[in-house]
Amino acid sequence: MLLYVDLPLDSWEAPMTLQPWSSQRHRTAIGRVGLSAPARQAVMDLQMTNGIQVLDYGCGRGGDVRALEHLGLDVSGWDPVHRPDGELRLSDVVLLTYVLNVIEKPDERRATLAKSWDHTKAALVVSARLRWERNQVKGTEYGDGILTSRNTFQHLFAASELRDLVQDVTAVRCVSAAPGIVYAFRSDEARLAYLARQVAPDAAWLASDDTASAIAAVVDHLEQRGRLPQLEEMPWPVMGLLGHMRPQELKRLAEQAADPLKVEAGAKRSALDTLLFLAVELFHGRSPASGLPIPVQLDIRTFFSSYTEACQRADRLLFKLRDDAYVRHAMNGSVAGKFTATALYVHRRAMSRIPAILRLYEQCASIAAGRPPSWSVVKLRHQGRGVSWLDYPEFDSDPHPRLSSSYAIDLGTLKASHMSYTDSTNRPLLHRKHEFLAPDDPDVPKYQRLTEAEVRAGLYEQPHLIGNEAGWERELARTGRSLRGHRLILRPRVDQLGEGPLFSRVLEDGPSALQHPGAHASQVMNHPESQPPSPGSSTSSSTPHAGMASVKGRPYRVKYAESRPSAARRSLIVSSSRAAAMNSSGSSLRWRRHASTVRKGQKDAGALRQDRKSRVLDDALAVASTQVQIEERVLDLLMRLGAPTVGTVDFVERYADAHGGRGRAPSPRAHVANVPRP
């Protein structure tokens, strides 16, 4: 794909001559599997099919040559180092892929470009690296470029510099197909056909196997374009099936079967597309009507009184771009897209639904700097003139897609900039996806339901905090929510199960709970009253809940009062170090005293609360075994009981260490009442 050696200006086929600093252009060659970006763009845009001859001028290691041969094209490649014996022939399409940027002499660049143009019959595809790639090139300044540590040279082109260079050398009007990719056409017809496809892609024809299906294809074309197709517009299968029918009979059948409302909408759409094409064509110089593509000629004949009238209306549309108030009013009234204080954001699926003046706005930017091949949302500024193409690769699958890259062009200065967020750990993301689409898009209801759920959950209360990944995750944690596809759900209660001296589980949603005081996990789990309340239960989280616990065979009813939940993450801690205290000789005595205190507390509620704060639950953690297996239904019960947070693992460990391993964790809040033995 690259040319690597210094050759005399008059002949690239001459032997290699090195510069005094030993230029090593061949080192810029890279091995590639599959097509390069310029070759892929050319295959899609120029509609290269079987029978097209392609020459890769400066093919490097020949990656594009092999890939194009695999597609069935007639390809040859030449390179002064890797393929000096390659066939240099006159070809329909010539690729000059990342060659000019490795040549350090400006005159040699022009000579190389002229050589490649001499081998071109139809279209020349020129590509080079751009200035926004400067941070990817390490080296020192040399001439008008950069000399790298590998003794290679890189000249980084400005957004419009490459197009101007190609136009100057080839003496034809060129088109910026994408950033750093320029097309030069031998004929105006080919250039205009390409522009027409960019404005209004060719209508897809329905498959036809018999006369009935061929007529159905004509009806579909009538509804899409607002007019009947001419014979020369039809594909060969349809033309062969309908060739025996008279035009008047075909017209009568198609008009009877077509939907009048769809035909009217198609006619309006085709008229606007024609105006948009004529306005864009003005930047390249308008050709006579006979030089326009046949579909455009037929649209002008059908929807306008004359070619002159169509051009005048296109000129008026173009001049309206200078009117800030008109552009802002068009953005505010657009049925598709998200209108903000500075710009309109539109998904690429909805571009055909925005006003023609805004579509022309985006087309002008693509002419100036090229439209990137991958983008999801376009940003059209109404304060100043600038366009940004934003790439969200997972727009359809991710409820809040992350920004991968952005390519922007300032129409006032024609300066382009590119930003990549691929390696960023805190990428910008999108909210309210439905606002970027047209109202009748099939995905809008799903996206809108998600937005409404997020609004109810309070996730948009602080919009300045949720523009990136970190801020959004904090808001999800604050509200106790998480996303499952395009559904907002309560955050899972159990996020982590740990093992070791301190056996812990982290509850992500709702108030944390401590296991029932004095209750062994296996006893609580198997007790009939330890099951979670049924969905139809009237138990409310604002009232105390009761559960059964058993300590050494003595049942107690444990009643948890509701405490004010913390907004942060809560933790359930079961300490094995406290479990060892239960096995000490004084454990039975302590629990007998505890039971006595509980019985006294039934007579005096105030004394019961005071006792709870000082003594009752200090030994709650002592009953946990180091081998305890806490099942999900026990955790669900504890969550429903609404017990408060005990603390984190580190807090309990520090507390135990401070008291020589005999310390007690802070007591949870609870009300305990004695229950007679069964």
C-alpha positions in Angstrom: 0.0 0.0 0.0 3.0 2.4 0.4 5.9 3.5 -1.6 9.1 3.4 0.3 12.2 4.5 -1.7 13.5 7.7 -3.1 13.3 7.6 -6.9 14.2 10.2 -9.5 11.4 12.5 -10.4 11.3 11.5 -14.0 10.9 7.7 -13.5 9.7 5.7 -10.5 10.9 2.6 -12.3 14.6 3.8 -11.9 16.9 2.2 -9.3 16.6 3.4 -5.7 18.6 6.4 -4.6 18.8 7.2 -0.9 18.7 10.7 0.7 21.7 11.8 2.9 19.8 10.8 6.0 19.0 7.3 4.5 15.3 7.3 4.0 13.8 3.8 4.5 10.3 4.1 3.0 10.0 0.3 2.7 9.8 0.1 6.5 6.4 1.8 6.4 4.9 -1.3 4.7 2.6 -3.3 7.0 1.1 -6.8 6.5 -2.7 -6.7 6.2 -5.4 -9.2 6.2 -8.4 -7.8 4.4 -9.0 -4.5 2.6 -7.5 -1.2 3.7 -10.0 1.6 4.6 -9.5 3.5 1.3 -10.0 0.3 -0.8 -13.0 -0.7 1.2 -14.5 2.8 0.7 -13.9 2.6 -3.0 -15.5 -0.8 -3.3 -18.7 0.5 -1.7 -18.8 3.9 -3.4 -17.6 3.2 -6.9 -19.6 -0.1 -7.2 -16.7 -2.1 -8.5 -18.0 -5.3 -10.0 -16.7 -8.1 -12.2 -15.0 -6.8 -15.3 -13.6 -3.7 -13.6 -9.8 -3.5 -13.9 -8.0 -2.2 -10.8 -4.4 -1.1 -10.4 -2.8 -0.7 -6.9 -0.1 1.8 -7.6 2.4 1.4 -4.7 0.8 -1.8 -3.3 3.4 -2.5 -0.6 3.1 -6.1 0.5 0.0 -6.6 -1.6 -2.7 -7.0 1.0 -5.3 -5.0 -1.0 -4.3 -6.9 -4.2 -5.1 -10.3 -2.6 -8.3 -9.1 -1.0 -9.6 -7.6 -4.3 -8.7 -10.7 -6.2 -10.8 -12.7 -3.6 -13.7 -10.5 -4.5 -13.4 -11.5 -8.1 -11.9 -8.3 -9.5 -9.2 -8.1 -12.1 -6.4 -6.6 -10.1 -2.7 -5.9 -10.6 -0.2 -4.3 -8.2 3.1 -2.6 -8.5 5.6 -1.4 -5.9 9.2 -0.3 -6.4 10.5 -2.6 -3.6 8.1 -5.4 -3.0 6.6 -5.8 -6.5 9.0 -4.1 -9.0 7.9 -6.6 -11.7 4.2 -5.9 -11.2 2.2 -5.0 -14.3 1.7 -1.2 -14.7 -1.3 -1.1 -17.0 -4.1 1.3 -17.9 -7.0 0.5 -15.5 -10.5 1.6 -14.8 -9.7 2.3 -11.1 -6.3 3.1 -9.7 -5.6 3.1 -6.0 -2.8 5.4 -4.6 -3.1 4.3 -1.0 -1.0 6.1 1.7 1.8 6.8 -0.8 2.0 10.6 -0.9 2.5 11.0 2.9 5.8 9.0 2.9 7.4 11.1 0.2 9.5 13.9 1.6 9.8 16.1 -1.5 6.8 18.1 -2.6 7.8 17.9 -6.3 8.1 14.1 -6.0 4.6 13.9 -4.6 3.2 15.7 -7.5 5.2 13.5 -10.0 3.9 10.4 -8.3 0.4 11.6 -8.4 0.7 12.5 -12.1 2.1 9.0 -12.9 -0.9 7.3 -11.2 -3.3 9.6 -13.0 -1.8 8.6 -16.3 -2.7 5.0 -15.7 -6.4 5.9 -14.8 -9.3 5.3 -17.2 -12.2 6.1 -14.9 -11.4 7.0 -11.3 -8.3 7.6 -9.1 -8.6 6.9 -5.4 -6.0 8.9 -3.4 -5.5 8.5 0.4 -3.1 10.0 2.9 -2.7 10.5 6.6 -4.1 13.7 8.2 -2.8 16.1 10.8 -5.1 14.9 13.6 -2.9 11.7 13.5 0.1 13.7 14.8 0.0 12.1 18.2 0.4 8.7 16.6 3.6 9.7 14.8 6.8 9.9 17.0 9.7 11.8 15.6 11.3 15.1 14.8 10.3 17.9 12.4 11.9 17.6 9.0 10.9 19.7 6.0 7.1 19.8 5.9 6.7 16.5 7.8 8.2 14.3 10.5 11.3 12.1 10.4 10.7 9.1 12.6 13.2 7.1 14.6 13.0 4.3 11.9 14.3 6.7 9.2 10.9 7.0 7.6 9.1 10.2 6.7 5.5 11.2 7.2 3.8 14.3 5.8 0.4 14.9 7.4 -2.1 16.6 5.2 -4.7 19.2 6.2 -8.4 18.4 5.7 -8.6 20.2 2.3 -4.9 20.1 1.4 -5.1 16.6 -0.1 -8.2 17.5 -2.3 -6.6 20.7 -3.5 -3.4 18.8 -4.4 -5.2 16.2 -6.4 -7.4 18.8 -8.2 -4.3 20.8 -9.1 -2.4 17.8 -10.6 -5.3 16.1 -12.3 -7.1 19.3 -13.4 -10.5 17.8 -12.7 -13.1 18.4 -9.9 -12.5 16.0 -7.1 -14.7 14.7 -4.3 -13.8 14.1 -0.6 -15.2 10.6 -0.1 -14.0 10.3 3.5 -11.4 12.0 5.8 -8.1 11.5 4.0 -9.7 9.9 0.9 -10.2 11.8 -2.4 -11.8 10.6 -5.7 -10.8 12.1 -9.1 -13.1 11.1 -12.0 -12.2 11.2 -15.7 -15.7 12.1 -16.7 -18.3 14.5 -15.2 -21.0 11.8 -15.7 -19.2 9.4 -13.3 -18.7 12.2 -10.8 -22.3 13.3 -10.9 -23.5 9.7 -10.6 -21.4 9.3 -7.5 -22.8 12.5 -6.0 -26.4 11.5 -6.8 -25.9 8.2 -5.0 -24.6 10.0 -2.0 -27.6 12.3 -1.8 -30.3 9.7 -2.8 -29.1 6.1 -3.0 -30.4 4.1 -5.9 -33.8 2.6 -5.2 -33.7 -1.1 -4.5 -35.8 -3.2 -6.8 -37.9 -6.1 -5.6 -36.9 -9.5 -6.9 -39.0 -10.5 -9.9 -39.6 -14.0 -11.3 -42.7 -13.5 -13.3 -44.9 -10.7 -14.7 -46.9 -10.3 -11.5 -43.8 -9.8 -9.4 -42.3 -7.5 -12.0 -45.5 -5.3 -11.8 -45.2 -5.3 -8.0 -41.6 -4.1 -8.3 -42.8 -1.2 -10.5 -45.6 -0.3 -8.0 -43.0 -0.2 -5.2 -40.8 2.1 -7.3 -43.8 4.4 -7.9 -44.5 4.6 -4.1 -40.8 5.2 -3.3 -40.0 7.8 -6.0 -43.4 9.3 -6.7 -43.2 8.6 -10.4 -43.2 5.6 -12.7 -39.8 4.3 -13.8 -38.6 4.5 -17.4 -37.6 1.4 -19.2 -33.9 2.4 -19.0 -34.1 2.6 -15.2 -35.3 -0.9 -14.8 -33.0 -3.8 -14.0 -32.6 -6.4 -16.8 -34.9 -9.1 -15.2 -37.8 -6.6 -14.8 -37.2 -5.2 -18.3 -37.4 -8.6 -19.8 -40.6 -9.5 -18.0 -42.4 -6.3 -18.9 -41.0 -5.6 -22.3 -44.1 -7.0 -24.1 -46.5 -4.6 -22.2 -47.5 -1.2 -23.6 -46.5 1.8 -21.4 -50.1 3.0 -20.9 -51.2 -0.5 -19.7 -48.3 -0.7 -17.3 -49.1 2.8 -16.0 -52.8 2.0 -15.5 -52.0 -1.2 -13.5 -49.4 0.5 -11.3 -51.5 3.5 -10.5 -54.4 1.3 -9.5 -52.3 -0.9 -7.2 -50.3 2.0 -5.6 -51.2 3.8 -2.4 -51.9 7.4 -3.3 -50.6 8.7 0.0 -47.3 6.9 -0.4 -47.0 8.1 -4.0 -47.5 11.7 -2.8 -44.9 11.3 0.0 -42.5 9.8 -2.5 -42.9 12.6 -4.9 -42.2 15.2 -2.2 -39.1 13.3 -1.1 -37.8 13.0 -4.7 -38.3 16.7 -5.3 -36.3 17.6 -2.2 -33.6 15.1 -3.1 -33.3 16.7 -6.5 -32.9 20.2 -5.0 -30.3 18.9 -2.6 -28.3 17.3 -5.4 -28.4 20.5 -7.5 -27.3 22.6 -4.5 -24.3 20.2 -3.8 -23.4 20.2 -7.4 -22.9 23.9 -7.4 -19.8 23.4 -5.3 -18.3 21.4 -8.2 -19.7 23.4 -11.0 -23.0 22.5 -12.6 -23.1 20.6 -15.8 -25.8 20.9 -18.5 -29.0 19.0 -18.0 -28.0 16.4 -20.5 -24.9 15.5 -18.4 -26.9 14.7 -15.3 -27.6 11.1 -14.3 -30.8 9.7 -16.0 -32.8 9.4 -12.7 -32.1 13.0 -11.9 -33.1 14.2 -15.3 -36.4 12.2 -15.0 -37.0 13.7 -11.5 -36.5 17.3 -12.9 -38.8 16.6 -15.8 -41.5 15.2 -13.5 -41.4 17.6 -10.5 -40.2 20.9 -12.0 -41.2 23.0 -14.9 -37.7 23.2 -16.2 -34.0 22.7 -15.3 -33.6 26.4 -14.8 -36.4 26.6 -12.2 -34.9 23.6 -10.3 -31.5 25.3 -10.2 -33.0 28.6 -9.0 -34.8 26.8 -6.2 -31.7 24.9 -5.2 -29.7 28.2 -5.1 -32.3 29.8 -2.8 -32.0 26.8 -0.5 -28.3 27.1 -0.4 -28.4 30.8 0.4 -30.6 30.1 3.4 -27.7 28.4 5.1 -26.4 31.9 5.8 -29.5 32.8 7.8 -28.9 31.7 11.4 -32.5 32.4 12.4 -33.8 30.2 9.5 -31.4 27.4 10.4 -32.3 27.5 14.1 -36.0 27.5 13.3 -35.6 24.5 11.0 -33.7 22.6 13.8 -36.4 23.5 16.3 -39.2 22.3 14.0 -37.5 19.1 12.9 -39.6 16.0 13.6 -36.4 14.0 14.1 -33.4 14.7 16.3 -32.6 16.2 19.7 -32.5 20.0 19.7 -30.3 21.6 22.4 -29.1 25.1 23.2 -26.2 24.8 20.7 -27.0 22.1 18.2 -29.3 19.5 16.7 -28.3 15.8 17.2 -29.7 13.3 14.7 -29.2 9.6 14.2 -28.2 8.5 10.7 -31.4 6.5 10.4 -33.4 9.7 10.7 -31.4 11.9 8.4 -34.0 11.6 5.6 -36.7 13.0 8.1 -35.0 16.3 8.9 -35.6 19.5 6.8 -33.8 19.7 3.4 -31.8 22.8 4.6 -30.3 20.7 7.4 -29.5 17.8 5.1 -27.7 20.3 2.8 -25.9 21.6 5.9 -24.4 18.2 6.5 -23.6 17.6 2.9 -21.6 20.8 2.7 -19.5 19.7 5.6 -18.9 16.3 3.9 -17.8 18.1 0.8 -15.3 20.2 2.8 -13.7 17.4 4.8 -15.2 14.1 3.9 -17.7 12.1 5.9 -16.2 9.4 8.1 -17.2 5.8 7.1 -18.4 4.9 10.6 -20.8 7.2 12.4 -24.0 7.0 14.3 -25.1 10.5 15.2 -24.4 13.8 13.5 -24.2 17.1 15.4 -25.3 20.2 13.5 -24.4 23.4 15.3 -26.7 26.4 15.0 -24.3 28.7 17.0 -21.7 29.1 14.3 -21.2 26.6 11.5 -19.8 23.3 12.3 -20.6 19.6 12.0 -19.5 16.6 14.0 -20.0 13.0 13.2 -20.1 10.9 16.4 -19.6 7.1 16.4 -21.5 5.0 18.9 -20.9 1.4 17.6 -23.3 -0.1 20.1 -26.2 2.4 19.7 -28.8 -0.3 19.1 -27.7 -2.9 21.7 -26.4 -0.7 24.6 -29.1 1.3 26.5 -26.5 4.0 27.0 -24.0 3.7 24.2 -20.4 4.9 24.7 -18.7 7.3 22.3 -16.0 5.7 20.3 -14.8 8.6 18.2 -15.8 12.0 16.8 -14.8 13.8 13.7 -15.6 17.5 13.5 -15.2 20.2 10.8 -15.5 23.9 11.4 -17.0 25.4 8.3 -15.7 28.8 9.1 -12.0 27.9 9.2 -12.3 24.5 7.4 -10.2 23.0 10.2 -10.9 19.3 11.0 -10.3 17.5 14.3 -10.6 13.9 15.4 -10.9 12.4 18.8 -10.7 8.8 19.8 -12.2 7.5 23.0 -11.4 3.8 22.5 -8.7 3.7 25.2 -10.5 6.1 27.6 -11.7 4.7 30.9 -14.4 7.3 31.3 -16.1 7.7 28.0 -19.0 10.0 27.2 -22.3 8.3 26.8 -25.8 8.9 25.5 -29.1 9.3 27.4 -32.7 9.5 26.0 -31.9 7.6 22.9 -35.4 7.9 21.5 -34.9 11.7 21.0 -32.3 11.1 18.3 -34.6 9.1 16.1 -37.8 9.8 14.1 -41.0 9.3 16.1 -42.1 6.3 14.0 -38.8 4.4 14.3 -39.6 0.9 15.5 -37.1 1.1 18.4 -38.5 4.4 19.9 -41.1 2.8 22.2 -38.5 0.6 23.8 -36.0 3.4 24.3 -38.8 5.7 25.6 -39.9 3.2 28.2 -36.4 3.1 29.5 -36.1 6.9 29.7 -39.4 7.2 31.6 -38.3 4.5 34.1 -35.0 6.4 34.7 -36.8 9.7 35.2 -39.0 8.1 37.8 -36.0 6.6 39.6 -34.4 10.1 39.8 -31.4 9.3 37.6 -31.8 12.6 35.7 -32.0 14.9 38.7 -28.4 16.0 38.2 -27.8 16.0 34.5 -24.4 17.6 34.7 -23.1 14.5 36.5 -24.2 11.8 34.2 -22.5 12.7 31.0 -19.7 10.1 31.4 -19.4 6.5 32.6 -18.1 7.3 36.1 -20.9 9.8 36.8 -23.6 7.5 35.5 -22.4 4.6 37.5 -22.4 6.7 40.7 -26.0 7.8 40.0 -27.1 4.2 39.4 -25.5 3.2 42.7 -27.1 6.2 44.5 -30.6 5.2 43.4 -29.9 1.4 43.8 -30.6 0.6 40.2 -28.9 -1.3 37.4 -29.6 -2.0 33.8 -30.5 -5.3 32.2 -30.7 -4.7 28.5 -33.1 -1.8 28.0 -34.8 -2.5 31.4 -34.1 -0.6 34.6 -34.1 -3.0 37.6 -33.3 -2.9 41.3 -29.6 -3.5 41.8 -28.9 -7.2 42.8 -28.9 -7.6 46.6 -25.9 -9.9 46.7 -22.9 -8.6 44.8 -20.1 -10.4 46.4 -19.5 -13.5 48.5 -16.2 -13.5 50.4 -14.3 -16.1 52.4 -11.7 -15.9 55.1 -11.5 -14.7 58.7 -14.4 -12.4 58.0 -17.1 -14.0 55.9 -19.1 -11.2 54.2 -21.7 -10.5 51.6 -22.4 -7.1 50.1 -25.9 -6.0 49.6 -26.2 -3.5 46.7 -29.9 -2.5 47.1 -32.0 -1.6 50.1 -31.0 -1.5 53.8 -28.4 -4.0 54.9 -29.3 -6.5 57.6 -27.5 -8.4 60.3 -28.4 -12.0 60.9 -30.9 -12.5 63.7 -29.2 -12.0 67.1 -28.2 -15.3 68.6 -29.4 -17.2 65.5 -27.4 -19.8 63.8 -27.8 -19.5 60.0 -28.9 -23.0 59.4 -31.5 -22.8 62.2 -32.9 -19.6 60.8 -32.9 -20.9 57.3 -35.0 -23.9 58.2 -37.4 -22.3 60.5 -41.0 -22.0 59.1 -41.2 -18.3 59.9 -37.9 -17.5 58.1 -39.4 -17.7 54.7 -39.9 -14.4 52.8 -43.4 -12.9 52.8 -45.5 -13.8 49.8 -45.9 -11.2 47.0 -49.4 -10.5 48.2 -48.4 -9.9 51.8 -49.5 -6.7 53.4 -46.3 -6.3 55.4 -44.8 -2.9 54.9 -41.2 -1.9 55.1 -42.2 1.0 57.4 -43.4 -1.2 60.2 -41.4 -3.5 62.4 -40.9 -7.1 61.2 -40.6 -10.3 63.2 -38.6 -13.4 62.6 -37.7 -16.5 64.6 -34.3 -17.3 65.9 -33.0 -20.2 68.0 -30.0 -20.2 70.4 -29.1 -23.5 71.9 -32.6 -24.8 71.4 -34.3 -21.7 72.9 -36.5 -19.8 70.5 -36.6 -16.1 70.5 -38.8 -13.8 68.4 -36.6 -11.1 66.9 -38.4 -7.9 65.9 -36.5 -5.4 63.7 -37.4 -1.8 63.6 -37.1 0.2 60.4 -34.0 2.4 60.4 -33.2 5.2 57.9 -31.3 3.5 55.1 -28.0 4.9 54.0 -27.6 6.0 50.4 -24.3 4.2 50.0 -23.6 0.5 49.6 -24.4 -1.6 52.7 -22.7 -4.7 54.0 -23.7 -7.8 55.9 -20.9 -9.0 58.1 -20.6 -12.3 59.8 -17.4 -12.5 61.8 -15.8 -15.8 62.5 -13.6 -14.2 65.1 -16.8 -13.3 67.0 -18.0 -16.9 66.5 -15.1 -18.1 68.5 -16.4 -16.2 71.5 -19.6 -18.3 71.5 -17.5 -21.4 72.1 -15.9 -19.9 75.2 -16.8 -21.1 78.7 -18.8 -18.0 79.5 -21.1 -18.0 76.5 -24.0 -19.9 78.2 -23.8 -17.6 81.2 -23.9 -14.5 79.0 -27.0 -15.7 77.1 -28.8 -16.6 80.3 -28.3 -13.0 81.4 -29.4 -11.8 78.0 -32.6 -13.8 78.3 -33.3 -12.4 81.7 -32.8 -8.9 80.4 -35.2 -9.5 77.6 -37.9 -10.7 80.0 -37.5 -7.6 82.1 -37.6 -5.5 79.0 -41.1 -6.7 78.2 -42.4 -4.8 81.3 -40.4 -1.6 80.6 -40.0 -0.5 77.0 -37.6 2.2 77.9 -35.4 -0.2 79.7 -35.6 -2.5 76.8 -34.3 0.1 74.4 -31.5 1.1 76.7 -30.5 -2.5 77.1 -30.5 -3.0 73.3 -28.0 -0.1 72.9 -25.6 -1.4 75.5 -25.7 -5.2 75.8 -28.2 -7.3 73.8 -26.8 -7.5 70.4 -23.1 -7.1 71.3 -22.9 -10.9 71.1 -25.0 -11.3 68.0 -22.0 -12.0 65.8 -20.7 -14.6 68.2 -23.2 -17.2 67.0 -21.9 -17.3 63.4 -19.9 -20.3 62.4 -16.9 -20.0 60.1 -18.5 -22.7 57.9 -21.9 -21.1 57.7 -23.6 -21.3 54.3 -26.0 -18.3 53.9 -28.6 -19.1 51.3 -30.4 -16.5 49.2 -33.7 -16.8 50.9 -32.1 -16.0 54.3 -30.6 -12.9 52.7 -33.9 -12.0 51.2 -35.5 -12.3 54.6 -32.9 -10.1 56.2 -33.5 -7.5 53.4 -37.2 -7.6 54.0 -36.7 -7.2 57.7 -34.9 -3.9 57.0 -32.0 -4.3 59.4 -29.4 -1.5 59.4 -25.8 -1.7 58.3 -23.3 -3.2 60.8 -20.2 -2.0 59.0 -17.6 -3.1 56.6 -15.2 -6.0 56.9 -12.2 -3.7 57.4 -14.1 -1.8 60.2 -14.8 -5.1 62.1 -11.2 -6.3 61.7 -9.8 -3.0 63.0 -12.2 -3.1 65.9 -11.2 -6.7 66.8 -7.5 -5.9 66.5 -7.8 -2.9 68.7 -9.3 -5.1 71.5 -6.8 -8.0 71.2 -9.2 -10.1 69.2 -11.9 -9.9 72.0 -13.5 -6.7 70.8 -17.1 -6.5 69.9 -18.5 -5.0 66.7 -20.9 -2.1 67.1 -24.3 -3.3 68.1 -27.1 -3.2 65.5 -30.4 -1.7 66.4 -33.2 -4.2 67.2 -36.0 -4.9 69.6 -35.9 -8.4 71.1 -38.9 -10.0 72.9 -38.9 -13.3 74.7 -41.1 -16.0 73.2 -42.1 -18.9 75.4 -40.8 -22.3 74.4 -43.1 -24.3 72.1 
